[in-house]
Every structure is written in structure tokens, then in C-alpha cells.
Amino acid sequence: MSQIFPENLCSDILGESGLFAKNVTGFKARQPQQEMADEVAKTLASEDILVAEAGTGTGKTYAYLVPALLSGKKIIISTGTKNLQDQLYHRDLPAVRKLLIDGGESKPVKTALLKGRSNYLCMHRLELTEDQGRFYSRQESAKFLKIRRWSMETKRGDIAELTELDEMDQLWQRVTSTADNCLGQECPQIEQCHLLQARRDAQAADLIVVNHHLFFADMALKDEGFGELLPGANGVIFDEAHQLAETATSFFGERVGSRQFIELADDTIAEYLTDAADHKILQELADRLKKSTADFRLTMQDNIGRYGWSEVVGRRGFREEAGNVQEAIKELVAELEKVKERGKGLAGCAERGSELLDRFSRLILESPKQKIHWIELHTRGFVIHHTPLEIRDTFLGHIEGRSCGWIFTSATLAVDGKFDHFLSEFGLDSFNSSSTTPSTPSKNRVSPPKVMSRSWDSPFDFKEQSLFFHPEGLPLPNHPDYGDKMMEAMVPVIEASRGRTFLLFTSHRALRNAAEYLREKEVDYPLLVQGEAPRSQLLERFRELGNGVLLGASSFWEGVDVRGEALSCVIIDKFPFASPGDPVLQAKIAAYNSSGRNAFMELQLPRAVIALRQGAGRLIRDVTDRGLFVVCDTRMLKKSYGHTFLNSLPDMARTRSINVVERFFQK
């Protein structure tokens, strides 16, 4: 049951004489945080929709956790990444929960953490892998022994617990399950299933922390055991909501990939050795499926990347090898059907094979209308996609008629002070948008929810703490000498900052060229280059050095928090427009333009502005931080749309003089 509490209770708790100020060392009351907390509380109570932009330093995590814990409702909180999910669940949530309970403001609230199935150790597949004993090296065998030892100690089976082993290590694929190979209720190890236990905990919890991938995977596929939770939720809070559209788009379509074929073949071999050793043809057909999958990939040559279907379908041997894959799966399924009674694993492989055959056969045909047909090529693998042109109608279908409050929050949702792009992308503009307080609570949703958009500026004093620099004399970014000219202009900036710099690039090629340029110039600061070490190691080293220069691409534009003097300068090489050659973007641009809309202004520009704002957000992370933000792209002043970028940035002092930059760092 929901709790009715005084209108300003949340802001009082977060106020100057509230619980947090009295009990949390270093806590400072912030009016934007208090206002946001009250708006979240009202929205959850009225079961309406709030789109809330909260600038860096607002304290939006506490601003939604306090009302969520006090609401008495079943709340789902979805974060942008698994790292943020762990941070929220293991650090922020327990601290706020304990404070509210100890302060007498809240009764105990049961919480749960739920991730996708690939994050949980599967005891059945662990045993299968151990029984097979097929390891490719001594190192892999040693890693497996670590997993085996950990399996006897862990209570949750969350692979993030085993920090000695990288979460991206391929060995995890052999000891975790997928929707395809999970035996479900037929599993002999079901009583020890960590995934099942995590789902049960989530079912019983009042507040569940998930991530966007899990939320939309289940909303679209009804696979992750989460579909049973959403109907019972009274409130959904999306943190880092600027990432939602890309995540939702990837799940509201259909896809099939080479990894699924290889896993089917490997699992067939494992089950054959266990339950059907006399049926040797299974080994032969599984090997044939692997070979035909590899041959199909070879027809697309060595080109790694994303391509429209029309770009690959006409290549020599493409259709023939696609037919061979179909035939290989068909023959394997036929033989599995003959022995499926011998074991649950064999029966599962037969069912999976049949489903994969149907999906592959469907996805190599022309895509339906309003779907984008494209293929993603990896070094040895591929994924074929049918992706929706729009997600708004699908997403609206999950909101309409549901008695639930929806909160969308991020530091970057608006473009030039307006929320039009975000509201349109999710169809929220179809409701009556309002800038007033949401309606009073109601048990049953009869009328459409009201939508309120609010923005709270960062409490940081950007004019005092930061400086914006746009260098003079650079050519347009499409000029062949732009890269070298840009780096030539940035060397004095790096020297003035005494290292302590993030150089953020829109392409890996530009990043590599810049690294080569700085090494040739023998810049007197340690260089840390993305691709030469894992992201986490680069960040840790950057913090330790205190004078490093880190060169990064897209993954460093957001979700990176370096406080203090170690990061005193952020340089952006170009406006972060998505590659126009991307097949999904290409199709969306064509659809926008053919319907009379302006794809550049409505789609490409808003996305680039939000990405630039994310990049700018790396600089000032605390009230004591000072720093320089540099945008080198000359379109800032030479193109009419440049003011949209400029107007969307924090209100920093501005200069075009390197002398002013040098004086800024001399202070």
C-alpha cells in the first residue's frame, strides 16, 4: 500500500536541518535536489510522468531514492549500466535506506538487485564444462578452477563478485546460461539456480534495481523473468534516461547471430557425449553447422562494422552459404529429434534448433515495413537484425492503461533548453504535456497520464569554476589537414593545463592519429590511449598519475567520474554526430525526410548536442573542481546550427585566446 506523507516531507529530509544534513558528513542541502525530490514524490503518488533533467551536482540519486523508499509502492529503478546498477544497489541505496529507517521516517523496505541471466553462474553448465574438460590452454584451465572455487562460496552467483576474472572473459559464456540453452524447470540443478533465486528475491521486493538492457530485453522478449514484475510495479524510475532510446531500439526488433549457432553446436556435442554417445552423426552435423556458419561469414569478407542488408546480400556466394546454414540446422534438428527422449539437454537442443531455423529463415528475407534490415559483422561472427524505425508506439503500449508513475531523469535530456526531442522519441508528446504539478492520486488509470518536464541547473558556479575555449584559425573538420592543425593548437593547451587532460574523439582513427602526433612531438606528460589497455585500468592510472593525458573515444564521453585536479581539461575534437553511414541511422534519416520532416534538425542534431553535453559533464564533478572545456569544431560559429550546441552548454566564461587559457591555469 502506498503511504500518504506531508507534501514537502522529502525536501524537509534533504533540507538544511533535515536527516541528511544532521547525519551525513559533508552533505550540503541543495534546493534543486529538494525540489526534484518533491516532484518525484508527487509523480509517484499521482501515477503520472515526470521528465526531469538534473544538472551535474544536483544529487539526483538521493532526489529519487528518498521518495521511492517513502512511497510505500513497488518501485523499479533502472540504470544505464551494470556498473551504475551495482553502485546504486551496494552503496547509495543502503545508505539512504538505513538513514530513513534510523530516523523514523520509513519502515524497513525490502530491496533486490536483478541482472540479466548472463550475469549469474549456472551450476548445470558449470558441471557440463567440468565434465567435458575441454580447455584451450593452461591459463583457461586455471581460470576455470577459480570459478569452481568461487562457486562453492558465493550466495548470489553474480559473476561481478569474482573480480579476479574479467566479466568479458569468454569462459563465462560456458558457465552461464542463455534463453536458448536454459533447461528451466527441467534443469537437474534448479534448486541451486542463482538466476531463479534472484528472480524470486525481486518478486518479493518493494524496490528492485535493474539496468536498461534487462528492462527492455524483458519488455520486448518476455525472457528475463522480469515480465512478471512490471505489471505489479507502481513506479518506474529511469536514471541515465538519455541512453534509453538506443537500448530500447535494439530490443524492440528481432535478431539472430552466429554465436547462437556455435553455442547450439557446442551444446549438442556436450549432450551427445553425455546421453547419446552411440549417435555419432550428431558430432558430424554439429561440426558441419560450425563450418557453414564460418563459410557464411567469409562471404562478407573482413569488413567489421554495421551494414545495410542491401550492401551484403549481393556478394558472391552469400545466398548459397545462407542456404547451407539453413540446411545444416535442419539436418541437425532432424537427428536431435530422433534422440531427444534420451535427455532433457538433447530435447532442449532440438527445440532451440527449430526456433533458430525459423528465425534465421525469416531474417534473411526482406524485412517487414517499418523495420530496418541490417547486419553487424564482427571479426569471426555476425548478427542479423530487423530493427524498428520508431519505438514510440511500442513504448506507449506499455505505458497506456497502466497505473504506474514514470520518472525519466538524466543530466542531459534537453536540447537548447527544450525537451521536444526526448518527448517525441518516446511518444510522450502524445499526452497533454504540462508544467504544473501532477494530478492527485487515483487507484485506477482512466484518463491518460499527465506529463511534466522540469529542469534543474547544476549548483556548480560554472562562470567561476570553468572556462570555455574555442580556438581560432582552424579549418572546417572535413579539411584534410584538420587533425594535425587541431592537435597543433591543442599542444599549448595541454602544456598550460600541465597534462591533466581528456582528449575525446568522435572516431578511433582520429584518436590514433592524435596519439601518434603527441608521441612524435614528445609531449612531456604520460599518454594513456584507449585500446592500449582496458578502460578501467586507463582511468585508474589517470587518477594515480595526476598529470596524464588520456585519449578516448565514445566510451569515455559519459559515465566517467574523475574528481579533483587530475582532470582539469576536456578537449572535444568534433561535434559528436553519429556516422551517417550507419544503416539504422541511414534508414531513419530517409524515413524522416520522405515524410516531410527534417531529419537533421529533429534527429541528428539533438543526439549530437546531448552527446556533447555528456562530454562537457566530465569536467566539473565537485564544488572545488576547476577546469577548461575546449571544443575545436569550427562549425560552432560557422554554421547556423552551431548556436544550438553553444546554448546547450553550461554557462561558462568564454574565450578564444590561448593567453586567457594560460592565465586561467596560472591562478
MARFIDO-945197 format. One line per field, with one value per residue (C-alpha): chain; x negated, y, z negated. Coordinates in nm, 3 decimals, padded with zeros to 5 digits. Layout:
# MARFIDO-945197
c A|...
c1 X|...
c2 Y|...
c3 Z|...
//
This chain:
# MARFIDO-945197
c A|A|A|A|A|A|A|A|A|A|A|A|A|A|A|A|A|A|A|A|A|A|A|A|A|A|A|A|A|A|A|A|A|A|A|A|A|A|A|A|A|A|A|A|A|A|A|A|A|A|A|A|A|A|A|A|A|A|A|A|A|A|A|A|A|A|A|A|A|A|A|A|A|A|A|A|A|A|A|A|A|A|A|A|A|A|A|A|A|A|A|A|A|A|A|A|A|A|A|A|A|A|A|A|A|A|A|A|A|A|A|A|A|A|A|A|A|A|A|A|A|A|A|A|A|A|A|A|A|A|A|A|A|A|A|A|A|A|A|A|A|A|A|A|A|A|A|A|A|A|A|A|A|A|A|A|A|A|A|A|A|A|A|A|A|A|A|A|A|A|A|A|A|A|A|A|A|A|A|A|A|A|A|A|A|A|A|A|A|A|A|A|A|A|A|A|A|A|A|A|A|A|A|A|A|A|A|A|A|A|A|A|A|A|A|A|A|A|A|A|A|A|A|A|A|A|A|A|A|A|A|A|A|A|A|A|A|A|A|A|A|A|A|A|A|A|A|A|A|A|A|A|A|A|A|A|A|A|A|A|A|A|A|A|A|A|A|A|A|A|A|A|A|A|A|A|A|A|A|A|A|A|A|A|A|A|A|A|A|A|A|A|A|A|A|A|A|A|A|A|A|A|A|A|A|A|A|A|A|A|A|A|A|A|A|A|A|A|A|A|A|A|A|A|A|A|A|A|A|A|A|A|A|A|A|A|A|A|A|A|A|A|A|A|A|A|A|A|A|A|A|A|A|A|A|A|A|A|A|A|A|A|A|A|A|A|A|A|A|A|A|A|A|A|A|A|A|A|A|A|A|A|A|A|A|A|A|A|A|A|A|A|A|A|A|A|A|A|A|A|A|A|A|A|A|A|A|A|A|A|A|A|A|A|A|A|A|A|A|A|A|A|A|A|A|A|A|A|A|A|A|A|A|A|A|A|A|A|A|A|A|A|A|A|A|A|A|A|A|A|A|A|A|A|A|A|A|A|A|A|A|A|A|A|A|A|A|A|A|A|A|A|A|A|A|A|A|A|A|A|A|A|A|A|A|A|A|A|A|A|A|A|A|A|A|A|A|A|A|A|A|A|A|A|A|A|A|A|A|A|A|A|A|A|A|A|A|A|A|A|A|A|A|A|A|A|A|A|A|A|A|A|A|A|A|A|A|A|A|A|A|A|A|A|A|A|A|A|A|A|A|A|A|A|A|A|A|A|A|A|A|A|A|A|A|A|A|A|A|A|A|A|A|A|A|A|A|A|A|A|A|A|A|A|A|A|A|A|A|A|A|A|A|A|A|A|A|A|A|A|A|A|A|A|A|A|A|A|A|A|A|A|A|A|A|A|A|A|A|A|A|A|A|A|A|A|A|A|A|A|A|A|A|A|A|A|A|A|A|A|A|A|A|A|A|A|A|A|A|A|A|A|A|A|A|A|A|A|A|A|A|A|A|A|A|A|A
c1 00.000|-00.124|-00.197|-00.048|-00.305|-00.327|-00.370|-00.722|-00.849|-01.118|-01.255|-01.249|-01.451|-01.705|-01.695|-01.941|-01.809|-01.695|-01.811|-02.088|-02.238|-02.246|-02.384|-02.584|-02.935|-02.991|-02.625|-02.505|-02.139|-02.067|-01.741|-01.734|-01.768|-01.487|-01.256|-01.325|-01.258|-00.918|-00.829|-00.928|-00.711|-00.410|-00.454|-00.477|-00.168|00.039|-00.100|-00.181|-00.501|-00.795|-01.082|-01.349|-01.681|-01.911|-02.248|-02.572|-02.597|-02.222|-02.224|-01.951|-02.020|-01.911|-01.636|-01.463|-01.571|-01.415|-01.063|-01.089|-01.165|-00.897|-00.625|-00.519|-00.484|-00.655|-00.925|-01.160|-01.475|-01.660|-02.014|-02.225|-02.491|-02.564|-02.841|-02.594|-02.345|-02.598|-02.697|-02.335|-02.242|-02.552|-02.642|-02.371|-02.056|-02.169|-02.291|-01.962|-01.750|-01.933|-01.914|-01.538|-01.473|-01.702|-01.545|-01.198|-01.081|-01.044|-00.957|-01.202|-01.179|-01.282|-01.519|-01.660|-01.917|-01.828|-02.052|-02.022|-02.077|-02.429|-02.540|-02.462|-02.665|-02.473|-02.557|-02.439|-02.662|-02.950|-02.923|-02.892|-03.207|-03.393|-03.281|-03.394|-03.731|-03.794|-04.013|-04.221|-04.516|-04.658|-04.551|-04.189|-04.203|-04.338|-04.057|-03.802|-03.944|-03.894|-03.531|-03.485|-03.627|-03.414|-03.102|-03.133|-03.146|-02.905|-02.550|-02.421|-02.623|-02.671|-02.982|-03.078|-03.179|-03.475|-03.689|-03.993|-03.826|-03.720|-03.343|-03.409|-03.620|-03.481|-03.497|-03.191|-02.985|-03.045|-02.931|-02.633|-02.307|-02.122|-01.749|-01.825|-02.017|-01.847|-01.661|-01.421|-01.213|-01.374|-01.722|-01.873|-02.035|-01.722|-01.737|-02.080|-01.982|-02.118|-01.910|-01.589|-01.676|-01.747|-01.409|-01.231|-01.402|-01.291|-00.933|-00.920|-01.095|-00.941|-01.222|-01.413|-01.725|-01.774|-01.950|-01.810|-01.921|-01.738|-01.430|-01.387|-01.502|-01.224|-00.970|-01.037|-01.119|-00.945|-01.254|-01.441|-01.176|-01.109|-00.778|-00.606|-00.739|-00.646|-00.267|-00.293|-00.507|-00.351|-00.651|-00.940|-01.241|-01.486|-01.821|-02.056|-01.740|-01.927|-02.051|-01.703|-01.621|-01.925|-01.873|-01.501|-01.552|-01.792|-01.539|-01.213|-01.325|-01.437|-01.787|-01.984|-02.359|-02.644|-02.711|-02.372|-02.459|-02.800|-02.651|-02.387|-02.661|-02.876|-02.583|-02.475|-02.823|-02.820|-02.476|-02.569|-02.877|-02.665|-02.342|-02.380|-02.741|-02.632|-02.472|-02.799|-02.627|-02.536|-02.905|-02.941|-02.632|-02.730|-03.073|-02.904|-02.689|-03.003|-03.172|-02.871|-02.837|-03.205|-03.172|-02.868|-03.068|-03.353|-03.126|-03.109|-03.489|-03.687|-03.474|-03.395|-03.109|-02.738|-02.598|-02.262|-02.129|-02.147|-02.523|-02.594|-02.314|-02.453|-02.804|-02.929|-02.821|-02.607|-02.272|-02.429|-02.607|-02.295|-02.113|-02.389|-02.341|-01.968|-02.030|-02.288|-02.047|-01.763|-01.965|-02.094|-01.741|-01.617|-01.879|-01.820|-01.451|-01.545|-01.726|-01.555|-01.386|-01.728|-01.791|-01.649|-01.955|-01.908|-01.539|-01.634|-01.883|-01.619|-01.373|-01.638|-01.749|-01.396|-01.344|-01.680|-01.597|-01.264|-01.424|-01.722|-01.495|-01.275|-01.559|-01.739|-01.419|-01.324|-01.224|-00.865|-00.763|-00.873|-01.169|-01.535|-01.722|-02.091|-02.383|-02.657|-02.991|-03.248|-03.591|-03.451|-03.081|-02.767|-02.425|-02.132|-01.873|-01.520|-01.508|-01.201|-01.213|-01.024|-00.986|-00.725|-00.415|-00.562|-00.676|-00.343|-00.168|-00.346|-00.255|00.106|00.366|00.110|00.148|-00.215|-00.426|-00.712|-01.023|-01.282|-01.592|-01.941|-02.184|-02.126|-01.775|-01.710|-01.840|-01.868|-01.652|-01.370|-01.259|-01.087|-01.331|-01.306|-00.927|-00.880|-01.113|-00.910|-00.569|-00.525|-00.427|-00.102|00.013|00.107|-00.229|-00.214|-00.448|-00.220|-00.201|-00.077|00.281|00.397|00.353|00.603|00.617|00.731|00.593|00.887|00.757|00.414|00.125|00.010|-00.344|-00.554|-00.901|-01.129|-01.490|-01.719|-02.051|-02.371|-02.453|-02.812|-02.930|-03.049|-03.148|-03.392|-03.493|-03.537|-03.637|-03.516|-03.779|-03.706|-04.039|-04.080|-04.227|-04.128|-03.985|-03.646|-03.654|-03.630|-03.959|-04.236|-04.473|-04.215|-04.354|-04.712|-04.606|-04.376|-04.649|-04.899|-04.658|-04.598|-04.962|-04.987|-04.654|-04.785|-05.104|-04.909|-04.698|-05.015|-04.864|-04.550|-04.357|-04.090|-04.112|-03.779|-03.739|-03.447|-03.641|-03.908|-04.110|-04.132|-04.228|-04.514|-04.642|-04.639|-04.830|-05.093|-05.115|-05.170|-05.433|-05.622|-05.613|-05.737|-05.480|-05.614|-05.314|-05.215|-04.988|-04.705|-04.540|-04.212|-04.271|-04.615|-04.473|-04.128|-03.910|-03.913|-04.292|-04.331|-04.105|-04.277|-04.620|-04.495|-04.378|-04.704|-04.934|-04.776|-04.927|-04.817|-04.672|-04.401|-04.284|-03.942|-03.652|-03.280|-03.301|-03.481|-03.222|-02.990|-02.979|-03.331|-03.382|-03.726|-03.713|-03.982|-04.281|-04.372|-04.118|-04.140|-04.089|-03.847|-03.907|-03.649|-03.781|-03.448|-03.076|-02.972|-02.737|-02.663|-02.814|-02.571|-02.687|-02.528|-02.244|-01.995|-02.058|-02.051|-01.709|-01.574|-01.706|-01.538|-01.209|-01.213|-01.290|-01.042|-00.763|-00.847|-01.032|-01.381|-01.599|-01.899|-01.720|-01.488|-01.719|-02.088|-02.140|-01.958|-02.154|-02.485|-02.401|-02.320|-02.644|-02.843|-02.674|-02.775|-03.136|-03.124|-02.988|-03.321|-03.492|-03.331|-03.233|-03.255|-03.221|-03.600|-03.681|-03.820|-03.874|-03.888|-03.641|-03.755|-03.550|-03.769|-03.494|-03.480|-03.118|-03.037|-03.047|-03.047|-02.723|-02.376|-02.317|-02.633|-02.439|-02.227|-02.543|-02.665|-02.331|-02.309|-02.642|-02.679|-02.711|-03.092|-03.313|-03.426|-03.741|-03.916|-04.259|-04.528|-04.669|-04.346|-04.370|-04.725|-04.622|-04.327|-04.566|-04.813|-04.553
c2 00.000|00.348|00.588|00.935|01.172|01.551|01.739|01.866|01.573|01.478|01.832|01.863|01.540|01.674|02.029|02.226|02.086|01.750|01.392|01.406|01.734|01.603|01.257|01.257|01.402|01.663|01.675|02.018|02.100|02.188|02.349|02.177|01.838|01.920|02.040|01.735|01.500|01.660|01.637|01.270|01.206|01.378|01.192|00.853|00.935|01.056|00.787|01.042|01.105|01.328|01.408|01.555|01.698|01.748|01.906|01.756|01.800|01.824|01.494|01.331|00.983|01.089|01.300|00.992|00.735|00.922|00.946|00.595|00.445|00.654|00.590|00.251|00.139|-00.131|00.060|-00.043|00.165|00.114|00.245|00.291|00.028|-00.270|-00.070|00.206|-00.061|-00.213|00.131|00.228|-00.101|-00.161|00.197|00.464|00.263|00.100|00.436|00.617|00.322|00.295|00.670|00.683|00.382|00.501|00.847|00.703|00.825|00.484|00.128|-00.140|-00.170|-00.495|-00.434|-00.658|-00.645|-00.816|-00.856|-01.045|-01.421|-01.398|-01.235|-01.542|-01.859|-02.163|-02.467|-02.709|-02.557|-02.538|-02.914|-02.975|-02.771|-02.955|-03.297|-03.212|-03.089|-02.916|-02.616|-02.444|-02.353|-02.389|-02.031|-02.114|-02.422|-02.210|-01.958|-02.238|-02.358|-02.006|-02.014|-02.360|-02.246|-01.932|-02.137|-02.309|-01.977|-01.747|-01.698|-01.487|-01.627|-01.277|-01.303|-00.945|-01.085|-01.270|-00.964|-01.178|-01.267|-01.008|-01.008|-01.010|-01.328|-01.584|-01.857|-01.704|-01.797|-02.163|-02.144|-01.910|-01.978|-01.813|-01.810|-02.075|-02.328|-02.286|-02.606|-02.416|-02.636|-02.945|-02.849|-03.102|-02.814|-02.600|-02.597|-02.429|-02.185|-01.839|-01.675|-01.826|-01.709|-01.356|-01.353|-01.476|-01.207|-00.946|-01.076|-01.033|-00.694|-00.348|-00.181|-00.353|-00.221|-00.331|-00.189|-00.062|-00.370|-00.604|-00.383|-00.365|-00.719|-00.843|-00.587|-00.697|-01.066|-01.161|-01.370|-01.250|-01.331|-00.961|-00.956|-01.084|-00.787|-00.494|-00.543|-00.526|-00.211|00.118|00.325|00.304|00.535|00.551|00.703|00.799|00.820|00.978|00.624|00.474|00.522|00.335|00.048|00.020|00.023|-00.271|-00.484|-00.391|-00.571|-00.922|-01.061|-01.380|-01.433|-01.674|-01.708|-01.880|-02.131|-02.206|-02.245|-02.483|-02.691|-02.696|-02.782|-03.059|-03.212|-03.189|-03.355|-03.619|-03.719|-03.743|-03.909|-04.030|-04.140|-04.406|-04.143|-04.011|-03.832|-03.556|-03.467|-03.459|-03.240|-03.004|-02.960|-02.903|-02.625|-02.457|-02.477|-02.349|-02.059|-01.970|-02.002|-01.773|-01.513|-01.539|-01.430|-01.090|-01.062|-00.892|-00.580|-00.531|-00.291|-00.230|-00.261|-00.231|-00.564|-00.448|-00.396|-00.764|-00.969|-00.940|-01.062|-01.376|-01.694|-01.510|-01.672|-02.013|-02.012|-01.882|-02.182|-02.411|-02.274|-02.341|-02.695|-02.762|-02.658|-02.855|-03.177|-03.132|-03.077|-03.388|-03.606|-03.442|-03.526|-03.894|-03.898|-03.619|-03.869|-03.971|-03.648|-03.306|-03.138|-03.313|-03.218|-02.859|-02.851|-02.986|-02.715|-02.441|-02.559|-02.547|-02.193|-02.073|-02.218|-02.032|-01.706|-01.727|-01.817|-01.518|-01.271|-01.342|-01.249|-00.888|-00.708|-00.602|-00.239|-00.003|-00.232|-00.173|-00.472|-00.469|-00.686|-00.640|-00.800|-00.896|-01.049|-01.400|-01.357|-01.173|-01.065|-01.007|-00.751|-00.636|-00.310|-00.084|00.260|00.404|00.285|00.536|00.327|00.014|00.203|00.385|00.049|-00.039|00.292|00.344|00.198|00.107|00.250|00.344|00.652|00.702|00.909|00.978|01.154|01.243|01.533|01.566|01.537|01.885|02.042|02.421|02.416|02.212|01.852|01.813|01.551|01.322|01.353|01.282|00.982|00.800|00.930|01.120|01.427|01.247|01.306|01.652|01.794|02.021|02.238|02.221|01.981|01.629|01.537|01.388|01.014|00.769|00.393|00.311|00.476|00.603|00.921|00.941|01.031|01.391|01.468|01.722|01.833|02.001|02.112|02.193|02.359|02.234|02.407|02.448|02.800|02.736|03.100|03.084|02.719|02.677|02.836|02.756|02.783|02.778|02.814|03.049|02.973|02.607|02.480|02.305|01.944|01.798|01.963|01.704|01.887|01.937|01.666|01.794|02.159|02.081|01.894|02.171|02.415|02.179|02.117|02.464|02.393|02.061|02.231|02.512|02.252|02.058|01.741|01.654|01.631|01.422|01.436|01.299|01.195|01.108|00.835|00.581|00.683|01.044|00.912|00.700|00.985|01.220|00.971|00.938|01.319|01.368|01.093|01.248|01.586|01.413|01.588|01.582|01.410|01.043|00.936|00.692|00.572|00.384|00.044|00.003|-00.105|-00.180|00.124|00.067|00.044|00.363|00.554|00.417|00.507|00.854|00.924|00.796|00.995|01.335|01.474|01.226|01.290|01.036|00.991|00.829|00.768|00.717|00.511|00.796|01.061|00.956|00.754|00.862|01.040|01.189|01.445|01.690|01.830|01.507|01.611|01.985|02.000|01.830|01.872|01.771|01.727|01.750|01.765|01.406|01.345|00.975|00.825|00.888|00.555|00.362|00.156|00.224|00.599|00.599|00.436|00.673|00.977|00.853|00.790|01.134|01.314|01.118|01.210|01.580|01.604|01.748|01.453|01.671|01.912|01.656|01.355|01.404|01.744|01.666|01.342|01.517|01.800|01.555|01.364|01.691|01.782|01.442|01.512|01.851|01.681|01.501|01.826|01.973|01.697|01.881|02.231|02.253|02.145|02.396|02.326|02.418|02.289|02.304|02.246|02.261|02.218|02.541|02.476|02.618|02.969|02.900|02.700|02.821|02.520|02.593|02.813|02.510|02.341|02.660|02.737|02.384|02.403|02.518|02.894|02.908|03.209|03.205|03.291|03.238|03.343|03.096|03.372|03.375|02.995|03.019|03.282|03.063|02.782|03.017|03.123
c3 00.000|00.078|-00.203|-00.222|-00.366|-00.405|-00.078|-00.149|-00.354|-00.100|-00.074|-00.454|-00.490|-00.238|-00.380|-00.592|-00.920|-00.787|-00.840|-00.578|-00.698|-01.055|-00.982|-00.657|-00.673|-00.404|-00.297|-00.183|-00.132|00.232|00.337|00.680|00.509|00.266|00.543|00.756|00.463|00.405|00.775|00.786|00.478|00.637|00.964|00.795|00.590|00.887|01.122|01.389|01.589|01.496|01.732|01.504|01.614|01.316|01.383|01.253|00.877|00.819|00.632|00.839|00.695|00.345|00.500|00.638|00.374|00.082|00.234|00.379|00.036|-00.134|00.126|-00.008|00.353|00.555|00.742|01.023|01.071|01.399|01.451|01.764|01.697|01.473|01.301|01.210|01.104|00.862|00.731|00.670|00.503|00.294|00.196|00.235|00.166|-00.163|-00.296|-00.223|-00.340|-00.675|-00.734|-00.672|-00.897|-01.177|-01.156|-01.196|-00.854|-00.690|-00.775|-00.651|-00.273|-00.107|00.185|00.459|00.737|01.065|01.369|01.696|01.692|01.839|01.512|01.300|01.268|01.399|01.186|01.456|01.724|01.476|01.430|01.805|01.869|01.595|01.727|02.081|01.957|02.290|02.212|02.477|02.255|01.906|01.840|01.923|01.703|01.415|01.465|01.450|01.118|00.978|01.092|00.939|00.602|00.607|00.692|00.354|00.166|00.349|00.229|00.518|00.810|00.957|01.175|01.081|00.741|00.892|00.961|01.050|01.380|01.638|01.690|02.066|02.050|02.296|02.034|01.866|02.174|02.095|01.733|01.766|01.945|02.232|02.304|02.568|02.360|02.020|01.923|01.698|01.469|01.625|01.503|01.261|01.069|01.040|00.660|00.681|00.959|00.878|01.151|01.015|00.665|00.789|00.964|00.651|00.443|00.697|00.691|00.313|00.303|00.266|00.460|00.742|00.914|01.276|01.583|01.913|02.109|01.875|01.861|02.237|02.309|02.093|02.207|02.565|02.529|02.204|02.134|01.831|01.570|01.533|01.721|01.410|01.211|01.435|01.412|01.032|01.027|00.917|01.020|01.268|01.242|01.533|01.437|01.723|01.935|02.229|02.310|02.329|02.696|02.826|02.581|02.649|03.027|03.010|02.821|02.993|03.307|03.392|03.436|03.482|03.481|03.541|03.168|03.125|03.397|03.245|02.897|03.034|03.197|02.881|02.656|02.894|02.874|02.492|02.466|02.727|02.526|02.210|02.329|02.690|02.743|02.992|03.220|03.366|03.653|03.404|03.371|03.752|03.802|03.520|03.682|04.015|03.863|03.730|04.070|04.266|04.020|04.070|04.450|04.449|04.255|04.507|04.793|04.622|04.625|04.348|04.316|03.947|03.878|03.939|04.292|04.462|04.587|04.949|04.908|04.833|04.988|05.341|05.257|05.428|05.254|04.997|05.076|05.135|04.797|04.621|04.768|04.639|04.287|04.312|04.435|04.161|03.886|04.046|04.059|03.705|03.573|03.757|03.584|03.246|03.277|03.304|02.967|02.772|02.539|02.402|02.217|02.135|02.281|02.617|02.619|02.543|02.831|03.070|02.969|02.989|03.332|03.465|03.331|03.470|03.811|03.817|03.708|03.946|04.239|04.159|04.105|04.433|04.619|04.684|04.365|04.300|04.349|04.073|03.995|04.081|04.225|04.140|04.033|03.777|03.865|03.601|03.658|03.694|03.634|03.740|03.613|03.849|03.738|03.814|03.617|03.584|03.742|03.444|03.085|02.969|03.041|02.883|02.575|02.541|02.546|02.222|02.053|02.157|01.927|01.662|01.312|01.268|01.217|01.464|01.391|01.662|01.532|01.653|01.651|02.028|02.172|02.313|02.633|02.628|02.315|02.473|02.420|02.761|02.893|02.590|02.561|02.932|02.940|02.671|02.779|02.454|02.656|02.739|02.379|02.259|02.153|01.852|01.649|01.345|01.054|01.147|01.068|00.737|00.679|00.826|00.790|01.142|01.452|01.657|01.813|01.981|01.751|01.736|01.847|01.667|01.783|01.532|01.542|01.251|01.322|01.166|00.834|00.953|01.032|01.388|01.451|01.160|01.182|01.558|01.885|02.236|02.511|02.885|03.072|03.367|03.708|03.752|04.083|04.107|03.980|04.333|04.434|04.489|04.251|03.974|03.745|03.746|03.724|03.433|03.243|03.314|03.148|02.854|02.754|02.586|02.411|02.274|02.160|01.991|01.812|01.717|01.858|01.656|01.983|02.152|02.531|02.657|03.020|03.244|03.427|03.342|03.648|03.525|03.181|03.319|03.536|03.236|03.022|03.295|03.325|02.950|02.937|03.227|03.051|02.734|02.516|02.161|01.998|01.974|02.261|02.194|02.514|02.545|02.700|02.544|02.205|02.059|01.985|01.608|01.599|01.803|01.564|01.255|01.396|01.497|01.141|00.992|01.223|01.165|01.488|01.752|02.098|02.179|02.538|02.560|02.796|02.731|02.410|02.231|02.319|02.035|01.716|01.617|01.286|01.213|00.934|00.834|01.018|01.201|01.467|01.532|01.908|02.151|02.524|02.788|03.142|03.334|03.279|03.198|03.490|03.539|03.853|04.142|04.288|04.000|04.156|03.875|03.884|04.264|04.268|04.004|04.193|04.513|04.328|04.166|04.489|04.700|04.458|04.486|04.156|04.114|04.007|03.935|03.703|03.540|03.512|03.584|03.420|03.090|03.045|03.111|02.869|02.589|02.657|02.641|02.313|02.176|02.278|02.106|01.795|01.740|01.638|01.324|01.081|00.748|00.600|00.567|00.925|01.178|01.544|01.910|02.169|02.531|02.847|03.156|03.418|03.622|03.717|03.373|03.523|03.898|03.923|03.830|03.604|03.403|03.160|03.061|02.930|02.765|02.597|02.456|02.271|01.907|01.856|01.857|01.909|02.274|02.464|02.797|02.668|02.561|02.336|02.135|02.109|01.974|01.717|01.610|01.519|01.350|01.092
//
